[in-house]
Amino acid sequence: MSAARSSSSPQHTLSIRVRYPECDQMGYVHHSIYLQYFEMGRIEMLRAAGHSYADLEREGVFFVVAKVEVKYKSPARYDQELTLTTRVTRQTHVRIDHAYELRRGEVLLAEATSTIACVGRDGQIRQIPDFLMPSGI
């Protein structure tokens, strides 16, 4: 049985400026771009903890999205500055659950959750390396 860590939720905040190609024909950020923003949040949270995905991948450690759920609340438009807060809500020996809040000022634009699983080069589930436990990536 794997131990879960959820007591102290690591958190990271990232500023994002909406770029023109991220918008649809109506001038709003396309819904698929939000998933890219959430990935940026995970990557920068990991970097802030002193690690990089590139280094992990060279070592044969990969994280794949197993589940994602997004609730869209309000649209974002070109050139707006957004703030993404990423939190770890649960971490076991093989998976990490994140929660996200994307805001424009005080306005909540989207909230989401994701589960990422740790896999090796062969695509099989593997244990998260000890140096990432319980750092809260």
Secondary structure as GFF3:
##gff-version 3
##sequence-region A 1 137
A	DSSP	beta_strand	11	17	.	.	.	ID=ss1
A	DSSP	three_ten_helix	20	22	.	.	.	ID=ss2
A	DSSP	alpha_helix	31	48	.	.	.	ID=ss3
A	DSSP	alpha_helix	53	58	.	.	.	ID=ss4
A	DSSP	beta_strand	62	72	.	.	.	ID=ss5
A	DSSP	beta_strand	81	91	.	.	.	ID=ss6
A	DSSP	beta_strand	95	104	.	.	.	ID=ss7
A	DSSP	beta_strand	107	119	.	.	.	ID=ss8
A	DSSP	three_ten_helix	130	132	.	.	.	ID=ss9
###
